[in-house]
């Protein structure tokens, strides 16, 4: 009986020793991985990964940290302008986290370029770039771990909100100083001041109704076309389908837009406005009847044609909208 108990106790001790040894190896491996990631981050806020690094530091356990990865294609032959813009915003986000006083080893930022890690793209069945994915400390990424780029844009502030939602890590985005705006404003004020000085004896132009009307109209067209939304969300200029190469300038959803789309809407609104101005001038001007008829026809044509195009864009974004005009 004593011999059996001794054997059982010996077996238990062996299993406990093996489990403790496995735990020590796991902790040692985890410590080595975290130390390596911290070393890379100290040199570069966004860690560049290939297939081997991705499999070792992101896919393979153990891992007690999150990794936010931007899958991109930055090589010139890929002609991905959006990738470069998104990369700049991703760098701003990673630098804000790296140089923050709250920086820890809880979250790391990395990038995988298609030309350096095409096997990773194949592993994840990924066929578009840029794409942002969050890999949690445990388990596989869920649907919410994929950033909705087309809806939210790639501004660093939007990415920071998404990272906070997925990791509970709050990142205060700090952008490098941009002196272009103040310099441009200073130059504009200098030009206005110079013109006012040169014409200091004749300032009637400040009371010119046409000048103020044109300025106000330009401001209204810029705001109603969605420029402020672009400034806040930072959407891409357009979208190129990597499979077909087709470029889309109009976003197919009512919840997002491209920069090119706002330019198109601005031009169409300006054309409709020009048509209305021509109609008003045709009705109130003192020109001869022939010129007024031409202005009237041109105004009606501009309003009908460009309003029809605007309505077509609206129908393309708000699926199921039943009304159209001239063009379907």
Wavefront OBJ file of the C-alpha trace (Angstrom):
o trace
v 0.000 0.000 0.000
v 2.813 2.355 0.910
v 4.580 1.578 -2.363
v 1.452 2.430 -4.392
v 1.029 5.721 -2.578
v 4.664 6.546 -3.176
v 4.326 5.813 -6.884
v 1.179 7.973 -7.154
v 2.881 10.801 -5.296
v 5.909 10.529 -7.574
v 3.701 10.689 -10.682
v 1.893 13.772 -9.331
v 5.205 15.463 -8.581
v 6.472 14.695 -12.093
v 3.326 16.162 -13.680
v 3.548 19.244 -11.482
v 7.199 19.680 -12.399
v 6.417 19.333 -16.111
v 3.538 21.812 -15.827
v 5.710 24.281 -13.940
v 8.486 23.850 -16.502
v 6.021 24.423 -19.363
v 4.689 27.532 -17.618
v 8.225 28.868 -17.158
v 8.984 28.282 -20.837
v 5.743 30.006 -21.807
v 6.517 33.013 -19.619
v 10.077 33.133 -20.923
v 8.885 33.030 -24.540
v 6.274 35.716 -23.865
v 8.841 37.920 -22.147
v 11.199 37.482 -25.093
v 8.488 38.424 -27.605
v 7.394 41.505 -25.652
v 11.013 42.591 -25.185
v 11.662 42.269 -28.915
v 8.517 44.234 -29.809
v 9.418 46.969 -27.324
v 12.902 47.184 -28.826
v 11.500 47.543 -32.355
v 8.954 50.118 -31.186
v 11.679 52.204 -29.546
v 13.332 52.489 -32.958
v 10.210 52.808 -35.084
v 6.643 53.445 -33.924
v 5.174 51.238 -36.667
v 6.861 47.837 -36.813
v 7.370 46.530 -40.346
v 6.474 42.857 -40.517
v 6.912 40.108 -43.074
v 5.365 36.650 -43.071
v 7.760 35.159 -40.506
v 7.396 38.026 -38.024
v 3.621 38.004 -38.430
v 3.352 34.294 -37.692
v 5.703 34.468 -34.698
v 4.583 37.673 -32.983
v 0.922 37.918 -34.014
v -0.469 34.482 -34.789
v 1.542 32.198 -32.509
v 0.800 32.043 -28.756
v 1.563 33.051 -26.091
v 0.502 36.685 -26.399
v -0.812 39.122 -23.795
v -0.788 42.197 -26.038
v -2.876 43.573 -28.890
v -1.448 44.288 -32.326
v -3.034 46.807 -34.694
v -1.821 46.126 -38.226
v -2.200 48.141 -41.398
v -2.094 45.954 -44.498
v -0.907 48.151 -47.324
v 0.848 48.381 -50.701
v 3.291 51.283 -50.668
v 5.565 50.333 -53.548
v 5.375 52.812 -56.477
v 4.417 50.117 -58.982
v 1.230 49.429 -56.984
v 0.002 52.997 -57.635
v -1.942 53.120 -54.372
v -2.231 56.796 -53.506
v -4.734 56.066 -50.751
v -2.209 53.728 -49.114
v 0.277 56.567 -48.714
v -2.319 58.889 -47.224
v -3.499 56.187 -44.813
v 0.115 55.378 -43.899
v 0.750 59.006 -42.914
v -2.278 58.992 -40.591
v -1.283 55.604 -39.154
v 2.203 56.960 -38.431
v 0.663 59.946 -36.621
v -1.429 57.586 -34.478
v 1.497 55.274 -33.678
v 3.803 58.186 -32.825
v 1.136 59.687 -30.561
v 0.995 56.391 -28.651
v 4.752 55.783 -28.645
v 5.607 59.191 -27.171
v 2.644 59.314 -24.803
v 3.209 59.247 -21.049
v 0.641 56.419 -20.895
v 2.632 54.189 -23.287
v 2.704 50.516 -22.271
v 3.297 47.144 -23.896
v -0.446 46.522 -24.102
v -0.756 47.652 -27.743
v 1.700 47.590 -30.637
v 1.320 49.045 -34.118
v 2.641 47.259 -37.183
v 2.325 47.218 -40.959
v 2.498 44.476 -43.565
v 3.297 45.532 -47.120
v 1.987 43.317 -49.897
v 5.407 43.103 -51.550
v 7.035 42.028 -48.275
v 4.301 39.757 -46.933
v 2.099 38.522 -49.764
v 1.800 35.186 -47.940
v 0.094 37.015 -45.060
v -2.443 38.513 -47.475
v -3.135 35.017 -48.830
v -3.391 33.580 -45.316
v -6.069 36.134 -44.393
v -7.824 36.007 -47.802
v -7.223 39.726 -48.160
v -7.499 41.314 -51.610
v -7.608 45.052 -50.915
v -5.426 47.681 -49.313
v -5.227 49.619 -47.120
v -6.942 47.521 -44.450
v -6.680 47.878 -40.677
v -7.047 44.829 -38.411
v -6.880 44.433 -34.646
v -5.487 41.156 -33.309
v -6.620 40.725 -29.678
v -4.437 39.106 -26.983
v -6.589 35.972 -27.016
v -8.684 34.359 -29.691
v -9.182 35.240 -33.328
v -10.169 38.674 -34.647
v -13.901 39.229 -34.827
v -15.827 41.231 -37.376
v -15.590 44.375 -35.245
v -11.787 44.019 -35.252
v -11.780 45.068 -38.916
v -11.799 48.843 -39.304
v -14.582 50.210 -41.541
v -12.363 52.361 -43.712
v -14.990 53.305 -46.290
v -17.381 54.526 -43.601
v -15.075 56.188 -41.072
v -12.141 57.318 -43.208
v -8.505 56.950 -42.200
v -7.961 60.076 -40.100
v -5.768 59.372 -37.070
v -8.507 60.600 -34.725
v -11.001 58.093 -36.136
v -8.448 55.289 -35.888
v -7.754 56.270 -32.267
v -11.464 55.972 -31.393
v -11.586 52.521 -32.984
v -8.441 51.397 -31.116
v -9.935 52.653 -27.844
v -13.116 50.694 -28.541
v -11.190 47.473 -29.226
v -8.433 47.718 -26.579
v -9.627 50.239 -23.938
v -6.433 52.193 -24.623
v -7.066 55.920 -24.991
v -4.676 57.634 -27.400
v -4.540 61.412 -27.623
v -3.560 62.190 -31.199
v -0.804 64.782 -31.420
v -0.005 65.995 -34.903
v 3.295 67.604 -35.858
v 2.968 71.374 -36.287
v 1.782 72.431 -39.731
v 2.802 75.962 -40.611
v 1.210 75.958 -44.068
v -2.150 77.231 -42.783
v -0.798 80.186 -40.751
v 1.616 81.112 -43.547
v -1.167 81.047 -46.131
v -3.420 83.113 -43.877
v -0.617 85.596 -43.270
v 0.054 85.858 -47.001
v -3.649 86.413 -47.705
v -3.887 89.115 -45.043
v -0.741 90.749 -46.418
v -2.218 90.805 -49.943
v -5.505 92.254 -48.680
v -3.647 94.814 -46.584
v -1.433 95.745 -49.531
v -4.411 96.229 -51.838
v -6.205 98.293 -49.212
v -3.090 100.450 -48.775
v -2.642 100.980 -52.519
v -6.280 101.961 -52.840
v -6.535 103.758 -49.518
v -7.999 106.810 -51.226
v -10.693 104.776 -52.968
v -12.216 101.979 -50.879
v -15.472 101.730 -52.779
v -14.592 98.178 -53.806
v -15.285 97.123 -50.203
v -18.918 98.027 -50.799
v -19.160 96.146 -54.096
v -22.243 93.926 -53.904
v -21.071 91.561 -56.622
v -17.788 90.868 -54.830
v -19.510 90.053 -51.533
v -22.205 88.023 -53.301
v -19.586 85.965 -55.149
v -17.600 85.381 -51.930
v -20.698 84.320 -49.990
v -21.833 82.040 -52.813
v -18.420 80.386 -52.991
v -18.445 79.756 -49.234
v -21.954 78.251 -49.392
v -21.002 75.951 -52.283
v -17.908 74.727 -50.445
v -19.826 73.984 -47.243
v -22.844 72.331 -48.903
v -20.641 70.060 -51.012
v -19.310 68.266 -47.915
v -15.851 69.788 -47.485
v -16.257 70.034 -43.708
v -17.130 66.321 -43.530
v -13.928 65.600 -45.454
v -11.930 67.717 -43.033
v -13.343 65.837 -40.030
v -13.364 62.274 -41.396
v -10.411 62.351 -43.800
v -11.862 60.067 -46.515
v -9.794 58.869 -49.506
v -9.930 60.853 -52.743
v -11.341 57.884 -54.668
v -11.353 54.083 -54.534
v -9.589 51.775 -56.971
v -10.799 48.193 -57.131
v -7.635 46.038 -56.897
v -9.262 43.214 -58.856
v -10.657 45.135 -61.832
v -8.646 48.355 -61.627
v -11.860 50.377 -61.884
v -11.803 53.715 -60.051
v -14.930 54.836 -58.168
v -15.419 58.539 -57.536
v -18.888 58.210 -55.966
v -19.254 56.194 -52.754
v -22.069 53.664 -52.922
v -23.264 54.306 -49.367
v -25.184 57.214 -47.894
v -22.970 57.024 -44.784
v -19.714 57.984 -46.510
v -18.243 59.902 -49.418
v -15.018 60.395 -51.361
v -13.177 63.690 -51.747
v -13.692 63.522 -55.519
v -17.422 63.173 -54.886
v -17.541 66.492 -53.039
v -15.728 68.181 -55.930
v -18.262 66.774 -58.387
v -21.201 67.883 -56.234
v -19.658 71.350 -55.844
v -19.338 71.765 -59.627
v -22.888 70.518 -60.230
v -24.299 72.876 -57.583
v -22.317 75.735 -59.110
v -23.744 74.916 -62.551
v -27.318 74.876 -61.188
v -26.647 78.197 -59.463
v -25.273 79.663 -62.693
v -28.430 78.544 -64.476
v -30.604 80.284 -61.889
v -28.522 83.460 -62.187
v -28.953 83.425 -65.975
v -32.719 83.009 -65.586
v -32.881 85.940 -63.161
v -30.767 88.099 -65.469
v -32.911 87.160 -68.468
v -36.009 88.304 -66.609
v -34.653 91.565 -65.169
v -31.856 92.831 -67.461
v -32.192 95.608 -70.052
v -30.539 93.622 -72.856
v -32.269 93.110 -76.186
v -34.842 90.348 -76.433
v -32.602 88.035 -78.484
v -29.829 87.904 -75.880
v -32.363 87.484 -73.103
v -33.863 84.469 -74.888
v -30.419 82.907 -75.228
v -29.744 83.487 -71.518
v -33.120 81.974 -70.651
v -32.539 78.834 -72.739
v -28.996 78.427 -71.373
v -30.242 78.863 -67.802
v -33.029 76.308 -68.211
v -30.593 73.860 -69.822
v -28.037 74.198 -67.012
v -30.643 73.773 -64.269
v -32.337 70.765 -65.871
v -29.156 68.919 -66.872
v -27.091 69.365 -63.716
v -30.031 68.960 -61.344
v -30.762 65.666 -63.089
v -27.156 64.562 -62.524
v -27.343 65.581 -58.864
v -30.515 63.543 -58.461
v -28.803 60.566 -60.122
v -25.963 60.746 -57.575
v -28.533 60.917 -54.784
v -30.307 57.822 -56.152
v -26.992 55.948 -56.390
v -26.243 56.615 -52.711
v -29.755 56.268 -51.270
v -30.803 52.935 -52.736
v -34.518 52.635 -53.287
v -35.132 56.360 -53.788
v -38.014 56.302 -56.308
v -37.725 59.651 -58.107
v -35.567 60.691 -61.047
v -35.431 63.510 -63.593
v -34.272 63.102 -67.210
v -31.518 60.638 -66.224
v -32.150 57.425 -64.287
l 1 2 3 4 5 6 7 8 9 10 11 12 13 14 15 16 17 18 19 20 21 22 23 24 25 26 27 28 29 30 31 32 33 34 35 36 37 38 39 40 41 42 43 44 45 46 47 48 49 50 51 52 53 54 55 56 57 58 59 60 61 62 63 64 65 66 67 68 69 70 71 72 73 74 75 76 77 78 79 80 81 82 83 84 85 86 87 88 89 90 91 92 93 94 95 96 97 98 99 100 101 102 103 104 105 106 107 108 109 110 111 112 113 114 115 116 117 118 119 120 121 122 123 124 125 126 127 128 129 130 131 132 133 134 135 136 137 138 139 140 141 142 143 144 145 146 147 148 149 150 151 152 153 154 155 156 157 158 159 160 161 162 163 164 165 166 167 168 169 170 171 172 173 174 175 176 177 178 179 180 181 182 183 184 185 186 187 188 189 190 191 192 193 194 195 196 197 198 199 200 201 202 203 204 205 206 207 208 209 210 211 212 213 214 215 216 217 218 219 220 221 222 223 224 225 226 227 228 229 230 231 232 233 234 235 236 237 238 239 240 241 242 243 244 245 246 247 248 249 250 251 252 253 254 255 256 257 258 259 260 261 262 263 264 265 266 267 268 269 270 271 272 273 274 275 276 277 278 279 280 281 282 283 284 285 286 287 288 289 290 291 292 293 294 295 296 297 298 299 300 301 302 303 304 305 306 307 308 309 310 311 312 313 314 315 316 317 318 319 320 321 322 323 324 325 326 327 328
